[in-house]
Amino acid sequence: MINAIVLIHAEARRIPETAQAVADIDGVDKVYSCAGDIDLIAIVRVRDHAKIAEVVTEGINKVDGVSRTATHIAFQSYSSADVEAGFSIGE
């Protein structure tokens, strides 16, 4: 599975509707509204790189209220549980 993080700039007055429309796109796993320079963050989970392009360009970028996106493809995930498991010895 390929994961991508899509940073979304949206029209302020339409953030809730835009977030829901993005969340309804096939391939979008989650959408977070957030404070700061970015209005929404979408987590895209798909089987191949071509599908990421389709989800972003044909889906997210065409949602009313989306003004700009930046897509970042994840290579490796890390979590505190992964680090702890790597250092545990048969507990």
C-alpha positions in Angstrom: 0.0 0.0 0.0 1.3 3.5 -0.9 0.6 6.4 1.5 0.6 10.0 0.5 0.0 13.1 2.5 -1.8 15.9 0.7 -1.6 19.4 2.1 -4.7 21.3 1.1 -5.3 25.1 1.0 -9.0 25.7 1.1 -11.4 28.6 1.1 -11.9 29.5 4.8 -15.7 29.8 4.5 -16.0 26.3 2.9 -13.6 24.2 5.0 -16.1 21.8 6.6 -17.8 21.1 3.2 -14.5 20.8 1.4 -13.1 18.4 4.0 -16.2 16.2 3.7 -16.1 16.2 -0.1 -12.4 15.2 0.0 -13.1 12.5 2.6 -15.7 11.0 0.3 -13.2 10.5 -2.6 -12.2 6.8 -3.1 -8.6 6.4 -2.0 -8.7 9.1 0.7 -8.4 7.4 4.1 -8.7 10.4 6.4 -8.9 14.2 6.3 -7.8 16.4 9.2 -8.6 20.1 9.6 -5.7 21.9 11.2 -4.4 25.3 12.4 -1.5 27.0 10.7 -0.5 27.5 7.1 -2.4 24.4 5.9 -6.2 24.2 6.1 -6.7 20.4 5.6 -4.4 17.3 5.4 -5.6 14.3 3.5 -4.1 10.8 4.0 -4.3 8.9 0.7 -3.8 5.1 0.7 -3.7 3.4 -2.7 -2.1 0.4 -4.4 0.1 2.2 -7.0 1.5 5.6 -7.9 -0.8 6.1 -10.8 -3.7 6.0 -8.5 -2.2 8.7 -6.3 -2.1 11.0 -9.4 -5.7 10.1 -10.2 -7.0 10.7 -6.6 -5.2 14.1 -6.3 -5.6 15.5 -9.8 -8.9 14.1 -10.8 -10.4 14.1 -7.3 -9.0 16.4 -4.6 -8.0 19.3 -6.9 -11.4 19.4 -8.5 -13.3 19.7 -5.2 -15.1 23.1 -4.7 -13.2 25.1 -2.1 -9.7 23.6 -2.8 -7.4 26.3 -4.0 -4.0 24.5 -3.9 -2.5 21.2 -2.9 1.0 19.8 -2.3 1.5 16.0 -2.3 4.1 14.1 -0.3 4.6 10.4 -0.8 5.6 8.5 2.3 8.5 6.0 2.1 8.7 4.7 5.6 6.5 4.9 8.7 7.8 5.1 12.2 6.0 4.9 15.5 7.0 4.7 19.2 5.6 1.1 19.2 8.0 0.1 16.4 11.0 1.6 18.2 10.1 -0.1 21.4 9.6 -3.5 19.7 13.0 -3.2 18.1 14.7 -2.9 21.5 12.7 -5.5 23.4 14.2 -8.9 24.0 11.6 -11.5 24.2 9.4 -9.9 26.7 
